[in-house]
């Protein structure tokens, strides 16, 4: 028994070291005065790399583009994934297998292929329709990313809907509620946690995506393409400073969500008491 506990502890230690050691090393490089990202030796402590990041116009432009594209991807992917999940519940059981394979197929396609296919398809579609102004990097990136991120969202909604009690809808219908009322007052509130999870997943998947974005963005830039270009040319610790800020914001957002969920759980428990 003691050996088993020691083995479990050693495994957890190795796992978390493997997971967090690179982040810790990267964090050190953001505060080291060395001009090249280096965690050792520590030449001195500084915050100058955060100031250099604030002066990097290209990096900030890519960050703004990534945030804007991520928001648009959420607005497209979450409703699309929700519609796909609801459709899954209402089609004939004999067709659900085929429908499921078609709906999740974009997840299995390499991002490079999706990016190239998006550019080729929308170039031909916009040219033939006389809508050349729609052929821009932002729109193509949103459409390319949404094509597979919507599938992720759909899987989240399907998992949530498996726990849904259909008798609630039947009872509401028996009391005279229409389909719209049932959806907004019963189904949608039940799906609220899944909607939040899908929105977060969609945004983060869009924000960090590179394979699809590098083709679909055309001549424009996002944070990932800017970072890739700077790393190839030789970067400074300002990239590490940006990573520290992103980790800090993500951690703060996670703690806020957990605090909100904990408060909501306590309120529900008090209401049942």
PyMOL commands that set and color helices and strands:
alter all, ss='L'
color gray80, all
select helices_A, chain A and resi 2-29+48-55+57-90+93-108+111-129+132-134+137-161+166-174+179-190+192-208+213-216+223-233+238-272
alter helices_A, ss='H'
color red, helices_A
deselect
rebuild
show_as cartoon
